[in-house]
Amino acid sequence: MNTVPNFVSSDKLYTPRPGAPVRYATYSGFEGYATVTQEWQLLFRTSGSLWYPVLDQAELVILGLVGDAEVQLVLDTLAGGYAAICTSRAN
């Protein structure tokens, strides 16, 4: 099981900028979320960690907005799920 790397800045608490969009992302092989601080510094966290600064932007892959993806998931579920959507389209 992968664990979050030991970042050198663990003595500082990083918090996202209020109202900043949160995006699904991968960073150095870890799945999680990315956002920015008040100073526009990139932050990353996994589901079991705190926010940490992104040290190597080349390792960060932004996948999409969390809010948009969650809305689409709810709409798909209300329509009967992925299989129902795919098989019930009119020709």
Phi, psi and chi 1 to 4 in degrees:
 res  aa     phi    psi   chi1   chi2   chi3   chi4
   1 MET       -  133.7 -179.7  167.7  118.8      -
   2 ASN   -72.8  144.5  -71.5  -17.5      -      -
   3 THR  -121.2  156.9   59.3      -      -      -
   4 VAL   -66.7  135.3  176.1      -      -      -
   5 PRO   -62.2  154.7    8.0  -11.7      -      -
   6 ASN   -79.9  100.0 -173.5    8.1      -      -
   7 PHE   -76.5  147.0  -66.5  100.6      -      -
   8 VAL   -74.3  -17.6  -66.8      -      -      -
   9 SER  -100.8   39.4   55.6      -      -      -
  10 SER   -73.5   -9.8   60.7      -      -      -
  11 ASP   -86.3   -4.5   57.5  -21.2      -      -
  12 LYS  -114.1  138.5 -178.5  177.3  177.7 -175.6
  13 LEU   -91.7  119.6  179.8   63.1      -      -
  14 TYR   -98.8  134.5  -67.4   90.4      -      -
  15 THR  -127.4  143.8   56.1      -      -      -
  16 PRO   -68.8  155.8  -14.9   25.3      -      -
  17 ARG   -68.5  134.3  179.4  173.7   58.4   90.7
  18 PRO   -58.6  131.4  -23.7   33.3      -      -
  19 GLY    82.5   -1.9      -      -      -      -
  20 ALA   -71.3  137.9      -      -      -      -
  21 PRO   -67.7  143.2   21.2  -27.8      -      -
  22 VAL  -105.4  133.5  177.2      -      -      -
  23 ARG  -122.7  147.0  -69.1  169.0  160.6   67.7
  24 TYR   -66.0  142.7  -69.6  113.1      -      -
  25 ALA  -157.1  163.6      -      -      -      -
  26 THR  -122.8  143.9   60.5      -      -      -
  27 TYR  -142.3  117.0  179.9   54.9      -      -
  28 SER    53.7   36.7  -63.5      -      -      -
  29 GLY    88.4    0.3      -      -      -      -
  30 PHE  -101.8  138.3  -62.7   98.4      -      -
  31 GLU   -91.5  138.4  -63.3  176.8   -5.9      -
  32 GLY  -177.9 -141.8      -      -      -      -
  33 TYR  -133.1  149.5  -49.8   95.1      -      -
  34 ALA  -129.2  145.9      -      -      -      -
  35 THR  -157.2 -166.9 -168.7      -      -      -
  36 VAL  -130.8  159.9  -66.7      -      -      -
  37 THR   -89.4 -179.1   64.1      -      -      -
  38 GLN   -59.0  -31.5 -165.0   71.1   23.0      -
  39 GLU   -90.9   12.0  -63.6   81.9   24.9      -
  40 TRP    65.8   28.0  -66.8   94.7      -      -
  41 GLN   -83.9  133.5  179.1 -178.9   16.6      -
  42 LEU   -69.5  136.1  -73.1  169.1      -      -
  43 LEU  -122.4  151.9  -61.9  176.3      -      -
  44 PHE  -138.0  145.1  178.9   80.0      -      -
  45 ARG  -148.7  150.9   70.5  168.0  -69.5 -165.2
  46 THR   -96.8  177.3   63.2      -      -      -
  47 SER   -66.2  -18.9   59.2      -      -      -
  48 GLY  -115.2   21.9      -      -      -      -
  49 SER  -134.4  173.2   71.8      -      -      -
  50 LEU   -86.3  173.9  -62.5  174.1      -      -
  51 TRP   -72.7  133.5  -69.3  104.9      -      -
  52 TYR  -128.7  149.6  -71.4  100.0      -      -
  53 PRO   -69.6  147.5   23.7  -31.0      -      -
  54 VAL   -81.1  117.1  171.9      -      -      -
  55 LEU   -87.9  -29.0  -57.1  176.0      -      -
  56 ASP  -130.9  101.3 -176.3    7.1      -      -
  57 GLN   -64.3  -22.6  -69.3 -175.7    9.8      -
  58 ALA   -66.9  -21.8      -      -      -      -
  59 GLU   -89.2   -7.0  -65.9  -71.1  -35.4      -
  60 LEU   -94.4  127.3 -179.0   69.1      -      -
  61 VAL  -120.5  116.1  177.4      -      -      -
  62 ILE   -84.4  129.8  -57.6  -65.5      -      -
  63 LEU  -105.8  -32.8  -58.2  173.0      -      -
  64 GLY   160.2  164.0      -      -      -      -
  65 LEU   -69.1  135.5  -74.4  169.7      -      -
  66 VAL   -64.5  -44.6  171.5      -      -      -
  67 GLY   -60.9  -46.7      -      -      -      -
  68 ASP   -62.9  -41.6  -68.4  -12.5      -      -
  69 ALA   -66.7  -40.0      -      -      -      -
  70 GLU   -67.4  -39.4  -66.8  -61.5  -38.9      -
  71 VAL   -61.5  -45.2  167.5      -      -      -
  72 GLN   -63.8  -38.5 -171.3   61.2   52.3      -
  73 LEU   -61.8  -43.5  176.9   62.4      -      -
  74 VAL   -64.3  -44.9  169.1      -      -      -
  75 LEU   -61.9  -41.8  -68.2  174.1      -      -
  76 ASP   -64.0  -41.2  -69.7  -15.0      -      -
  77 THR   -64.9  -42.3  -56.9      -      -      -
  78 LEU   -65.1  -28.1  -69.1  173.9      -      -
  79 ALA   -83.7    2.7      -      -      -      -
  80 GLY   107.7    3.1      -      -      -      -
  81 GLY    96.7  172.5      -      -      -      -
  82 TYR   -61.1  -44.0  -55.1  120.5      -      -
  83 ALA   -64.0  -41.4      -      -      -      -
  84 ALA   -65.1  -38.2      -      -      -      -
  85 ILE   -65.4  -45.4  -67.2  169.2      -      -
  86 CYS   -66.3  -36.3  -68.1      -      -      -
  87 THR   -95.2   -4.8   57.5      -      -      -
  88 SER  -109.7    9.4   65.9      -      -      -
  89 ARG   -71.4  140.8  -68.6 -171.5  177.5  138.1
  90 ALA   -73.1  140.7      -      -      -      -
  91 ASN   -82.9      -  -68.4  -30.5      -      -
